[in-house]
Amino acid sequence: MSEYQFNTNCIHSGYKAESGQPQVLPIVQNTTYRYYDAADVAKLFDLESADFMYSRLGSPTVNALEEKMAALEGGTAGIATSAGQAANLITMLNICQAGDHIIACGNIYGGTFNLFNVTLRKMGIETTFIDYNLSKEEIVALAKPNTKALFGESLGNPALTVLDIEKFAAAAGEMGVPLVIDNTLASPYLCQPLKHGANFVTHSMTKWADGHATSVGGMVIEGGNFDWNKYADKYPGMVEPDESYHGLRYYEKFGNQAFCVKLRAQMLRDLGCTMAPMNAFLTFQGLDTLHLRMARHSENALALAKFLQNHPMVDWVKYPGLSGDDDYERAQKYLPKGASGVLAFGAKGGKAGGEIVLKHLKLASIVVHVGDIRTSVLHPASTTHRQLSEADQLAGGIKPELIRVSVGCEDIEDIITDFDQALRALQ
């Protein structure tokens, strides 16, 4: 556990230069590591040494990023991946196998919905999608003997719904399964799900963590707070011998870091979804200013939301930081420092009106991305969520006219002026 506060950890955690070493984290652009005794290499393959041997399994630059994110989320360990999708995939594959079942919120990112509903289903893992407003009792009632995980997003993308993490943690506890929270849109600056009872946190590091639209990456953070022995029959992979490592038992040997050790030893070993050192270096630099950027993103988003709320060419605005929003009270509890830099709104004229607005924006960019310093927009129903049926889109809070705005760090006066002139094209 770090002795420093969050803002200081953004700048100092993960890497400390020794005397005469580079002050800034170096990029170790390398594939393999030299040894002078075969016995030292043997220890690596038996998981008796944490040193590096091959960059698919870890490298100094990537490891520094993992340590920084674990510190920021208050976790015991982290594993970096090639993308956020890879982080969610290997987390579920580390928990589940063919024949198992997941309960997930229906208002999650479209790519994650497809991962669960299509790809994992092909692997024999079924998912039941639920309304995030279900009661704890209703969630627990959906559990089956083969249910292995409960999944949600702290801040829904792009529905901007705030998850009642403590309710979901209580439900997961009654079911005897881990709660996995994708914390991408909130970032650890605004929300730390592990403090509210979550067991694992995932991220698309491509978003706020990088913050500059330079690097794709993902992260899995272990909370170290799930008792695998208590549910040994349900999760044999964590407690029974792994024959590919001479009968090693992960939870017995590695305790509150066992899940991440298994992720590295099995998932990165076999699937190869490793983060590149250059991407880790750039993302590490991005995290240095996370606390500054998220405060500005949230401040700008709230100001733009208030402006749009009163604009004659806007039908509705969804931003949990707005007083009167359906998720306002939950946002005050789980996102006390700000409701993130993403909002959604519907322009007059429905889908056609939204297309006109996007066409007339000058400062804001139309990009398939969210979470960097530049203001950007997207129409999810025809892009990120187009693979979903209209019924599934609506169930996830995706109305046909919804425009998602990732509010950047530009001067708020310029952002407001841009949206105002684009909306007036509807008159």
DRENBA-263253 format. One record per residue (C-alpha): residue number from 1; residue in one letter; y, z, x. Coordinates in steps of 0.001 Angstrom, whole numbers, plus 524288, in hexadecimal, padded with zeros to 5 digits. Layout:
N
+-----+----+-------+-------+-------+
|   i | aa |     y |     z |     x |
+-----+----+-------+-------+-------+
| NUM |  A |     Y |     Z |     X |
...
+-----+----+-------+-------+-------+
//
This chain:
427
+-----+----+-------+-------+-------+
|   i | aa |     y |     z |     x |
+-----+----+-------+-------+-------+
|   1 |  M | 80000 | 80000 | 80000 |
|   2 |  S | 80D2C | 7FC15 | 80596 |
|   3 |  E | 8172C | 806A2 | 80889 |
|   4 |  Y | 82250 | 7FD84 | 804B2 |
|   5 |  Q | 82882 | 7F97F | 7F7D6 |
|   6 |  F | 82657 | 7EC1C | 7F1AF |
|   7 |  N | 83248 | 7E503 | 7F725 |
|   8 |  T | 82F4D | 7E9B6 | 804DD |
|   9 |  N | 82128 | 7E583 | 80371 |
|  10 |  C | 8259D | 7D7C7 | 7FFCC |
|  11 |  I | 82BC6 | 7D6D7 | 80D3B |
|  12 |  H | 82300 | 7DF28 | 815D6 |
|  13 |  S | 8152E | 7DFEA | 81052 |
|  14 |  G | 80A18 | 7D766 | 81547 |
|  15 |  Y | 80F15 | 7D545 | 8231C |
|  16 |  K | 815C2 | 7DD71 | 82D8C |
|  17 |  A | 8190C | 7D7A7 | 83ABE |
|  18 |  E | 8144D | 7DF4B | 8465A |
|  19 |  S | 81C77 | 7E038 | 852A6 |
|  20 |  G | 81F4B | 7D29A | 857D3 |
|  21 |  Q | 81921 | 7CBC2 | 84C28 |
|  22 |  P | 81FF3 | 7C277 | 8428E |
|  23 |  Q | 82867 | 7C99B | 838AB |
|  24 |  V | 8248D | 7BFB6 | 82E32 |
|  25 |  L | 8164E | 7BE19 | 82A1F |
|  26 |  P | 81073 | 7B319 | 83278 |
|  27 |  I | 80912 | 7A78C | 82CF5 |
|  28 |  V | 7FB60 | 7A80A | 83297 |
|  29 |  Q | 7F7AF | 799CD | 83053 |
|  30 |  N | 7E9BC | 79AF4 | 834DA |
|  31 |  T | 7DBDB | 7992F | 83004 |
|  32 |  T | 7D396 | 7A20B | 83878 |
|  33 |  Y | 7D428 | 7ADE7 | 8417C |
|  34 |  R | 7CE6E | 7B000 | 84EF9 |
|  35 |  Y | 7C544 | 7BB09 | 852EE |
|  36 |  Y | 7BEA0 | 7BEAB | 85FAC |
|  37 |  D | 7B2D5 | 7C5FE | 85A8A |
|  38 |  A | 7A93D | 7C0C5 | 85072 |
|  39 |  A | 7A768 | 7CE96 | 84B5E |
|  40 |  D | 7B5A4 | 7CEC2 | 846EF |
|  41 |  V | 7B372 | 7C255 | 83F1E |
|  42 |  A | 7A719 | 7C7FC | 8391F |
|  43 |  K | 7AF26 | 7D369 | 833EC |
|  44 |  L | 7B810 | 7C9C5 | 82D0F |
|  45 |  F | 7ACA4 | 7C37E | 825EF |
|  46 |  D | 7A75A | 7D0CB | 82201 |
|  47 |  L | 7B4B9 | 7D4D8 | 81C9B |
|  48 |  E | 7B545 | 7DFE1 | 82675 |
|  49 |  S | 7C1CD | 7DAC0 | 82C7D |
|  50 |  A | 7CE8A | 7D6CC | 825E8 |
|  51 |  D | 7D293 | 7CDC3 | 830FB |
|  52 |  F | 7D46D | 7BF3D | 82EC6 |
|  53 |  M | 7CA3F | 7B4D6 | 83169 |
|  54 |  Y | 7CD6D | 7A8C6 | 8293E |
|  55 |  S | 7D9C5 | 7A609 | 82189 |
|  56 |  R | 7D291 | 7A2E4 | 814E7 |
|  57 |  L | 7CFDE | 7B185 | 81444 |
|  58 |  G | 7DCFE | 7B653 | 81918 |
|  59 |  S | 7E78A | 7B516 | 82364 |
|  60 |  P | 7F269 | 7BDCB | 828AB |
|  61 |  T | 7FD27 | 7B6DB | 820F2 |
|  62 |  V | 7F5A4 | 7B6B8 | 8142B |
|  63 |  N | 7F12E | 7C4BD | 8162D |
|  64 |  A | 7FF51 | 7C93E | 817BB |
|  65 |  L | 802B2 | 7C324 | 80AA0 |
|  66 |  E | 7F6F9 | 7C9C6 | 8044B |
|  67 |  E | 7FB51 | 7D6F1 | 80980 |
|  68 |  K | 80945 | 7D4E9 | 804E7 |
|  69 |  M | 8054B | 7D14A | 7F70C |
|  70 |  A | 7FBD2 | 7DCB8 | 7F652 |
|  71 |  A | 806F3 | 7E5B4 | 7FA42 |
|  72 |  L | 81038 | 7DFDF | 7F02C |
|  73 |  E | 80641 | 7E10B | 7E51E |
|  74 |  G | 8018E | 7EE77 | 7E957 |
|  75 |  G | 7F3BD | 7E98A | 7EB98 |
|  76 |  T | 7E948 | 7ECB1 | 7F596 |
|  77 |  A | 7E6E3 | 7DEC9 | 7FA78 |
|  78 |  G | 7EA53 | 7D09F | 7F80F |
|  79 |  I | 7E431 | 7C33A | 7F99E |
|  80 |  A | 7ECB4 | 7B71A | 7FACB |
|  81 |  T | 7E7DB | 7AA4B | 7F517 |
|  82 |  S | 7EB9A | 79C07 | 7F541 |
|  83 |  A | 7F1CE | 79CC1 | 7E7A2 |
|  84 |  G | 7F3C4 | 7A5EE | 7DC32 |
|  85 |  Q | 7E8DB | 79F16 | 7D4DF |
|  86 |  A | 7DFB6 | 7A212 | 7E020 |
|  87 |  A | 7E39F | 7B06D | 7DF81 |
|  88 |  N | 7DFE3 | 7B159 | 7D127 |
|  89 |  L | 7D385 | 7A963 | 7D344 |
|  90 |  I | 7CDD9 | 7B169 | 7DE5B |
|  91 |  T | 7D1AA | 7BE1D | 7D7C1 |
|  92 |  M | 7C9AA | 7BA79 | 7CBDA |
|  93 |  L | 7BE64 | 7B50E | 7D3E4 |
|  94 |  N | 7BE36 | 7C1B7 | 7DBA4 |
|  95 |  I | 7BCB8 | 7C940 | 7CEE1 |
|  96 |  C | 7B4D4 | 7BFEC | 7C665 |
|  97 |  Q | 7A92B | 7B6F2 | 7C749 |
|  98 |  A | 7A2D1 | 7AD2D | 7BE14 |
|  99 |  G | 79FFF | 7B384 | 7B107 |
| 100 |  D | 7AB97 | 7BCD7 | 7B190 |
| 101 |  H | 7B74F | 7BE18 | 7A899 |
| 102 |  I | 7C604 | 7C01E | 7AA7A |
| 103 |  I | 7D070 | 7C459 | 7A0D1 |
| 104 |  A | 7DDA6 | 7BE38 | 7A3CE |
| 105 |  C | 7EAD2 | 7BD7C | 79D32 |
| 106 |  G | 7ED4F | 7B057 | 796CC |
| 107 |  N | 7FB8B | 7AFC9 | 79B01 |
| 108 |  I | 7F8BE | 7AD69 | 7A95A |
| 109 |  Y | 7FCDA | 7A228 | 7B214 |
| 110 |  G | 7F6BE | 79550 | 7ADB4 |
| 111 |  G | 7F006 | 792F4 | 7BAAB |
| 112 |  T | 7E99F | 7A04A | 7BA14 |
| 113 |  F | 7E5B1 | 79DFE | 7ABEF |
| 114 |  N | 7DED7 | 79174 | 7B024 |
| 115 |  L | 7D892 | 79849 | 7BBCC |
| 116 |  F | 7D27B | 7A23B | 7B2B6 |
| 117 |  N | 7CFE7 | 7996D | 7A70D |
| 118 |  V | 7CAB9 | 78D7B | 7AE39 |
| 119 |  T | 7C6B4 | 78FBF | 7BC5A |
| 120 |  L | 7C140 | 79D88 | 7BB31 |
| 121 |  R | 7BA83 | 799A7 | 7AE9D |
| 122 |  K | 7B3A0 | 78EC8 | 7B60F |
| 123 |  M | 7AF18 | 79942 | 7BF91 |
| 124 |  G | 7A92A | 7A0F3 | 7B453 |
| 125 |  I | 7B422 | 7AAFD | 7B30D |
| 126 |  E | 7B98F | 7ABD7 | 7A52F |
| 127 |  T | 7C748 | 7B054 | 7A1A7 |
| 128 |  T | 7CC78 | 7B5DD | 794F6 |
| 129 |  F | 7DB31 | 7B3E4 | 793AB |
| 130 |  I | 7E2AC | 7BE30 | 78C28 |
| 131 |  D | 7F039 | 7C150 | 786FA |
| 132 |  Y | 7F726 | 7CA3B | 7909E |
| 133 |  N | 7FBE2 | 7D280 | 7852F |
| 134 |  L | 7EE37 | 7D6A0 | 780F7 |
| 135 |  S | 7EC2B | 7E537 | 7808F |
| 136 |  K | 7E3E5 | 7EC07 | 78AC1 |
| 137 |  E | 7D941 | 7EDE4 | 7809A |
| 138 |  E | 7D959 | 7DF7A | 77CF0 |
| 139 |  I | 7D832 | 7DB8C | 78B3D |
| 140 |  V | 7CCE5 | 7E4D9 | 78DBF |
| 141 |  A | 7C5FA | 7DFE5 | 78186 |
| 142 |  L | 7C54F | 7D24C | 787A4 |
| 143 |  A | 7BDAE | 7D718 | 79360 |
| 144 |  K | 7AFA4 | 7D2C1 | 7952A |
| 145 |  P | 7A4FA | 7D869 | 79DC6 |
| 146 |  N | 7A7D1 | 7CD6F | 7A77E |
| 147 |  T | 7B6BF | 7CF18 | 7A771 |
| 148 |  K | 7BAEB | 7D0EF | 7B596 |
| 149 |  A | 7C9D6 | 7CFF6 | 7B600 |
| 150 |  L | 7D66B | 7D0EA | 7AE34 |
| 151 |  F | 7E16D | 7C7B3 | 7B248 |
| 152 |  G | 7EFC7 | 7C61C | 7AEFE |
| 153 |  E | 7FD1D | 7C2CC | 7B497 |
| 154 |  S | 8075A | 7CD51 | 7B637 |
| 155 |  L | 81167 | 7C34B | 7B1E8 |
| 156 |  G | 80BC2 | 7B7BA | 7AA8F |
| 157 |  N | 80E49 | 7AA1F | 7AFD3 |
| 158 |  P | 81580 | 7A3D4 | 7A8F6 |
| 159 |  A | 814FD | 7AC00 | 79C7C |
| 160 |  L | 81CB3 | 7B705 | 7A339 |
| 161 |  T | 814B2 | 7C180 | 79C8F |
| 162 |  V | 813B6 | 7CEE0 | 7A304 |
| 163 |  L | 80607 | 7D487 | 7A3C5 |
| 164 |  D | 803C4 | 7E2B7 | 7A013 |
| 165 |  I | 7FC5A | 7E532 | 7ACB3 |
| 166 |  E | 7F919 | 7F34B | 7A9A4 |
| 167 |  K | 7F2FC | 7EF69 | 79CA5 |
| 168 |  F | 7EAC5 | 7E50E | 7A363 |
| 169 |  A | 7E717 | 7EE9E | 7AE2A |
| 170 |  A | 7E27A | 7F84D | 7A3EB |
| 171 |  A | 7DA7A | 7EDA5 | 79D46 |
| 172 |  A | 7D488 | 7E979 | 7AA42 |
| 173 |  G | 7D127 | 7F7A4 | 7AD26 |
| 174 |  E | 7C9ED | 7F918 | 7A056 |
| 175 |  M | 7C27F | 7EC74 | 7A2CF |
| 176 |  G | 7BF55 | 7F024 | 7B0CA |
| 177 |  V | 7C520 | 7E3B1 | 7B680 |
| 178 |  P | 7D020 | 7E119 | 7C036 |
| 179 |  L | 7DD82 | 7DCF6 | 7BB54 |
| 180 |  V | 7E2F3 | 7D13D | 7C2C5 |
| 181 |  I | 7F183 | 7CE69 | 7C14E |
| 182 |  D | 7F831 | 7C1F2 | 7C5CE |
| 183 |  N | 8057E | 7C712 | 7CA17 |
| 184 |  T | 80B52 | 7BA1B | 7CE5D |
| 185 |  L | 81719 | 7B8EE | 7C552 |
| 186 |  A | 81B11 | 7C71B | 7C6AE |
| 187 |  S | 818DC | 7C8AE | 7D564 |
| 188 |  P | 81616 | 7D60E | 7DB45 |
| 189 |  Y | 824C1 | 7D8A7 | 7DBD8 |
| 190 |  L | 825A3 | 7D933 | 7CD0A |
| 191 |  C | 817FA | 7DE06 | 7C966 |
| 192 |  Q | 80CAC | 7E48A | 7D06C |
| 193 |  P | 800EF | 7E3E2 | 7C731 |
| 194 |  L | 7F85B | 7EC8B | 7CFB8 |
| 195 |  K | 8015E | 7F7F6 | 7CCC7 |
| 196 |  H | 7FEA6 | 7F5EC | 7BE49 |
| 197 |  G | 7EFE5 | 7F5DD | 7BF58 |
| 198 |  A | 7EC5F | 7E7F9 | 7C345 |
| 199 |  N | 7E15E | 7E689 | 7CD23 |
| 200 |  F | 7E4C3 | 7D966 | 7D341 |
| 201 |  V | 7F10C | 7D130 | 7D420 |
| 202 |  T | 7F1B9 | 7C2A6 | 7D6B7 |
| 203 |  H | 7FD2D | 7B9FC | 7DA49 |
| 204 |  S | 8010C | 7AC07 | 7DBE5 |
| 205 |  M | 808A3 | 7AE28 | 7E874 |
| 206 |  T | 80E4E | 7A098 | 7E647 |
| 207 |  K | 81821 | 7A696 | 7DCDC |
| 208 |  W | 82147 | 7B218 | 7DF64 |
| 209 |  A | 819DA | 7B6D6 | 7EB67 |
| 210 |  D | 81D0D | 7AA6B | 7F2FA |
| 211 |  G | 82961 | 7A881 | 7EAF6 |
| 212 |  H | 82DB6 | 79BD9 | 7F15B |
| 213 |  A | 823C6 | 791E3 | 7EC55 |
| 214 |  T | 81DFC | 78F6F | 7F9C7 |
| 215 |  S | 8102F | 79504 | 7F974 |
| 216 |  V | 80481 | 795AC | 7F065 |
| 217 |  G | 7FC68 | 7A204 | 7F0E0 |
| 218 |  G | 7F5C8 | 7ACE4 | 7E95A |
| 219 |  M | 7F2A2 | 7BB45 | 7EB0F |
| 220 |  V | 7E8E2 | 7C547 | 7E60B |
| 221 |  I | 7ECA2 | 7D39E | 7E737 |
| 222 |  E | 7E290 | 7DE70 | 7E5D5 |
| 223 |  G | 7E6AD | 7EB2A | 7DF7D |
| 224 |  G | 7DB4A | 7F2CF | 7E51A |
| 225 |  N | 7DA24 | 7FA02 | 7D831 |
| 226 |  F | 7CDCF | 7F48A | 7D1DF |
| 227 |  D | 7C144 | 7FC50 | 7D34C |
| 228 |  W | 7B6E0 | 7F1E8 | 7D582 |
| 229 |  N | 7AC29 | 7FC2B | 7D6BA |
| 230 |  K | 7AEEC | 800F3 | 7C8FF |
| 231 |  Y | 7ABA1 | 7F368 | 7C3DF |
| 232 |  A | 7A195 | 7EF98 | 7CE02 |
| 233 |  D | 798B8 | 7E8C8 | 7C423 |
| 234 |  K | 7A405 | 7E03D | 7BFC1 |
| 235 |  Y | 7A90C | 7DC9F | 7CD67 |
| 236 |  P | 79D52 | 7DBFA | 7D685 |
| 237 |  G | 7A485 | 7D34A | 7E021 |
| 238 |  M | 7AD7E | 7DE7C | 7E3CA |
| 239 |  V | 7A332 | 7E8FE | 7E576 |
| 240 |  E | 79629 | 7E290 | 7E875 |
| 241 |  P | 79261 | 7DD1D | 7F5D4 |
| 242 |  D | 797F7 | 7CFF3 | 7F9C9 |
| 243 |  E | 78CE9 | 7C90B | 800CD |
| 244 |  S | 79650 | 7BF5F | 80711 |
| 245 |  Y | 79BB5 | 7CB0F | 80EB3 |
| 246 |  H | 78EE9 | 7D210 | 811D7 |
| 247 |  G | 78ED5 | 7DA62 | 805A0 |
| 248 |  L | 79CBC | 7DF6F | 8069F |
| 249 |  R | 7A1BE | 7E689 | 7FA69 |
| 250 |  Y | 7B03C | 7E380 | 7F8AF |
| 251 |  Y | 7B4BF | 7EF39 | 7F0CA |
| 252 |  E | 7ACE1 | 7F8C7 | 7F8DD |
| 253 |  K | 7B255 | 7F3AF | 805BB |
| 254 |  F | 7C03E | 7EFAE | 80268 |
| 255 |  G | 7C411 | 7F878 | 7F707 |
| 256 |  N | 7D15B | 7F554 | 7F134 |
| 257 |  Q | 7D237 | 7E87C | 7F8A5 |
| 258 |  A | 7C47E | 7E3D9 | 7F538 |
| 259 |  F | 7C8C2 | 7D974 | 7EB7A |
| 260 |  C | 7D1A5 | 7D29A | 7F534 |
| 261 |  V | 7C798 | 7D37C | 80014 |
| 262 |  K | 7BDE5 | 7CCD1 | 7F711 |
| 263 |  L | 7C80E | 7C292 | 7F36D |
| 264 |  R | 7C9E5 | 7BF4E | 801B2 |
| 265 |  A | 7BBAB | 7C065 | 805C3 |
| 266 |  Q | 7B646 | 7B851 | 7FA80 |
| 267 |  M | 7C0D0 | 7B0A7 | 7F35C |
| 268 |  L | 7C91A | 7AC1E | 7FEC9 |
| 269 |  R | 7BCC1 | 7AA18 | 806A5 |
| 270 |  D | 7B659 | 7A17D | 7FC5C |
| 271 |  L | 7C1A3 | 79B53 | 7F4CC |
| 272 |  G | 7CB7B | 799D1 | 7FFC6 |
| 273 |  C | 7D7A2 | 79BCC | 7F75A |
| 274 |  T | 7DF3D | 7A15B | 802CA |
| 275 |  M | 7EDFC | 7A1D8 | 8044D |
| 276 |  A | 7F359 | 799F7 | 80FB0 |
| 277 |  P | 7FA9F | 7A18C | 81A5D |
| 278 |  M | 80726 | 799A6 | 8187E |
| 279 |  N | 80752 | 79C9B | 809F1 |
| 280 |  A | 804CB | 7AAF3 | 80CD7 |
| 281 |  F | 8100C | 7AB23 | 8168F |
| 282 |  L | 8199F | 7A4DE | 80D0C |
| 283 |  T | 81560 | 7ADA4 | 801D6 |
| 284 |  F | 8168A | 7B999 | 80A84 |
| 285 |  Q | 824A3 | 7B5B9 | 80D41 |
| 286 |  G | 826F4 | 7B3E8 | 7FEB7 |
| 287 |  L | 8225E | 7C1B5 | 7FBD9 |
| 288 |  D | 82CB0 | 7C6EF | 8052E |
| 289 |  T | 836E5 | 7C421 | 7FAB2 |
| 290 |  L | 82EAF | 7C606 | 7EE62 |
| 291 |  H | 83644 | 7D222 | 7EA3C |
| 292 |  L | 84346 | 7CB24 | 7EB99 |
| 293 |  R | 83F0A | 7BEB4 | 7E4C5 |
| 294 |  M | 8382D | 7C517 | 7D94B |
| 295 |  A | 8440E | 7CD56 | 7D637 |
| 296 |  R | 84C82 | 7C112 | 7D617 |
| 297 |  H | 84296 | 7B8F1 | 7CE83 |
| 298 |  S | 841AC | 7C36E | 7C410 |
| 299 |  E | 8505C | 7C539 | 7C350 |
| 300 |  N | 852B0 | 7B69C | 7C1C6 |
| 301 |  A | 847B7 | 7B4F4 | 7B7F0 |
| 302 |  L | 84CFF | 7BFA8 | 7AF39 |
| 303 |  A | 85AA4 | 7B9AC | 7AF9D |
| 304 |  L | 8556A | 7AC1A | 7AC53 |
| 305 |  A | 84CE1 | 7B1A5 | 7A171 |
| 306 |  K | 858A9 | 7B843 | 79B3A |
| 307 |  F | 86061 | 7AB9B | 79C21 |
| 308 |  L | 8558D | 7A371 | 7960B |
| 309 |  Q | 8537F | 7AD88 | 78B77 |
| 310 |  N | 86141 | 7AAD6 | 78686 |
| 311 |  H | 86170 | 79C1D | 788A8 |
| 312 |  P | 8627D | 793EA | 77C24 |
| 313 |  M | 85899 | 789F4 | 78143 |
| 314 |  V | 84DE5 | 79407 | 783E7 |
| 315 |  D | 84449 | 7987F | 77974 |
| 316 |  W | 83E14 | 7A3C5 | 780BB |
| 317 |  V | 83D0B | 7AA6F | 78DFC |
| 318 |  K | 83186 | 7B1F6 | 79397 |
| 319 |  Y | 834CC | 7BB66 | 79E96 |
| 320 |  P | 82F40 | 7C92B | 79EB8 |
| 321 |  G | 83BA0 | 7CE71 | 7A4DE |
| 322 |  L | 84367 | 7CB4F | 79888 |
| 323 |  S | 845D2 | 7D690 | 78F5A |
| 324 |  G | 83EA4 | 7D370 | 782C9 |
| 325 |  D | 833FC | 7CB6A | 78962 |
| 326 |  D | 8264B | 7CE79 | 78460 |
| 327 |  D | 82262 | 7D2D8 | 7920C |
| 328 |  Y | 82F12 | 7D9D0 | 79583 |
| 329 |  E | 82999 | 7E7A5 | 794D2 |
| 330 |  R | 81DC0 | 7E40F | 79D1E |
| 331 |  A | 826D7 | 7DD65 | 7A6D6 |
| 332 |  Q | 82EC5 | 7E9DD | 7A810 |
| 333 |  K | 82238 | 7F12F | 7AB37 |
| 334 |  Y | 81B55 | 7E7A4 | 7B436 |
| 335 |  L | 826DB | 7DFBC | 7B997 |
| 336 |  P | 831A3 | 7E9EF | 7BAF9 |
| 337 |  K | 838C1 | 7E2B4 | 7C5EE |
| 338 |  G | 839AC | 7D5C3 | 7BE9F |
| 339 |  A | 831B6 | 7CC73 | 7B653 |
| 340 |  S | 82FDE | 7C1E1 | 7C0BC |
| 341 |  G | 8368F | 7B4D9 | 7C251 |
| 342 |  V | 82F3C | 7AD20 | 7B7F8 |
| 343 |  L | 8336D | 7AB08 | 7A9E1 |
| 344 |  A | 82FF6 | 7A1BB | 79EF1 |
| 345 |  F | 837F6 | 79BD3 | 79409 |
| 346 |  G | 8374D | 791C6 | 78941 |
| 347 |  A | 84274 | 7881B | 7879B |
| 348 |  K | 846CF | 78282 | 77AA9 |
| 349 |  G | 83EE9 | 77699 | 776F3 |
| 350 |  G | 831AE | 77BC2 | 77B1B |
| 351 |  K | 829F8 | 77482 | 78574 |
| 352 |  A | 83315 | 768AC | 78514 |
| 353 |  G | 83EF0 | 77167 | 786B3 |
| 354 |  G | 838BD | 777FC | 79260 |
| 355 |  E | 83644 | 76ADE | 798D8 |
| 356 |  I | 844AD | 76760 | 7973C |
| 357 |  V | 848C9 | 77439 | 79D76 |
| 358 |  L | 83FDF | 77239 | 7A92D |
| 359 |  K | 844FB | 7646F | 7AB04 |
| 360 |  H | 8531C | 7691A | 7ABA8 |
| 361 |  L | 85177 | 77481 | 7B4FC |
| 362 |  K | 857ED | 77223 | 7C22D |
| 363 |  L | 8569C | 77E88 | 7CA2D |
| 364 |  A | 8496F | 782EA | 7C4FC |
| 365 |  S | 83D9D | 77B62 | 7C9D9 |
| 366 |  I | 83215 | 776B3 | 7C1CA |
| 367 |  V | 82689 | 77B04 | 7C9F4 |
| 368 |  V | 8189A | 77FA1 | 7C7CB |
| 369 |  H | 81BB1 | 78CA0 | 7CDF5 |
| 370 |  V | 8219E | 799DA | 7CB70 |
| 371 |  G | 826C9 | 7A4C2 | 7D3E0 |
| 372 |  D | 82F9A | 79FC0 | 7DE97 |
| 373 |  I | 83E0F | 7A0D4 | 7E1CB |
| 374 |  R | 841A3 | 79444 | 7DA81 |
| 375 |  T | 84309 | 7940F | 7CBC0 |
| 376 |  S | 8386E | 78B8B | 7C5CE |
| 377 |  V | 8335F | 787C2 | 7B860 |
| 378 |  L | 826C4 | 782E0 | 7B25A |
| 379 |  H | 82127 | 77F5B | 7A50E |
| 380 |  P | 813E3 | 7867C | 7A540 |
| 381 |  A | 80E05 | 78055 | 798FD |
| 382 |  S | 80E1F | 772F1 | 79F68 |
| 383 |  T | 80B74 | 7775C | 7AD69 |
| 384 |  T | 80543 | 78426 | 7B1E8 |
| 385 |  H | 7FED1 | 786E2 | 7A4BC |
| 386 |  R | 7FC2A | 77907 | 7A01D |
| 387 |  Q | 7ED6B | 77AA2 | 7A1A6 |
| 388 |  L | 7ED8F | 78552 | 79753 |
| 389 |  S | 7EC59 | 78215 | 788F3 |
| 390 |  E | 7F879 | 7841C | 780A3 |
| 391 |  A | 7F1DF | 78FEF | 77A8C |
| 392 |  D | 7EF1F | 795DA | 787FB |
| 393 |  Q | 7FD11 | 792DA | 78C3D |
| 394 |  L | 802A8 | 799D5 | 78074 |
| 395 |  A | 7F948 | 7A533 | 78251 |
| 396 |  G | 7FE82 | 7A683 | 7901C |
| 397 |  G | 80CAB | 7A63D | 78B91 |
| 398 |  I | 80F07 | 79810 | 78F70 |
| 399 |  K | 8171C | 791BF | 784C7 |
| 400 |  P | 818DB | 782D9 | 7853D |
| 401 |  E | 82761 | 78440 | 7882D |
| 402 |  L | 82635 | 78F05 | 79263 |
| 403 |  I | 82DC8 | 78CA9 | 79EEF |
| 404 |  R | 82A68 | 79590 | 7AA47 |
| 405 |  V | 83596 | 798BE | 7B379 |
| 406 |  S | 833A4 | 79E85 | 7C0EE |
| 407 |  V | 84135 | 7A3DE | 7C393 |
| 408 |  G | 84544 | 7A2A7 | 7D1BA |
| 409 |  C | 84EB9 | 7A9AF | 7DAA3 |
| 410 |  E | 85A2E | 7A065 | 7D8F2 |
| 411 |  D | 8671F | 7A559 | 7D379 |
| 412 |  I | 8648A | 7A8C9 | 7C55A |
| 413 |  E | 8710D | 7A1C9 | 7C132 |
| 414 |  D | 86B8A | 794FC | 7C652 |
| 415 |  I | 85E66 | 7972F | 7BFC1 |
| 416 |  I | 864B2 | 79A18 | 7B2A0 |
| 417 |  T | 86DCA | 78E61 | 7B3A4 |
| 418 |  D | 86237 | 78578 | 7B644 |
| 419 |  F | 85A84 | 78A11 | 7AA69 |
| 420 |  D | 86697 | 789D6 | 7A1DB |
| 421 |  Q | 869BC | 77B9E | 7A4C2 |
| 422 |  A | 85B6E | 777A6 | 7A30E |
| 423 |  L | 85A62 | 77E8D | 795F8 |
| 424 |  R | 866FC | 77862 | 79121 |
| 425 |  A | 86075 | 76B31 | 79295 |
| 426 |  L | 8594A | 76EF5 | 78610 |
| 427 |  Q | 865E3 | 76F3E | 77E22 |
+-----+----+-------+-------+-------+
//
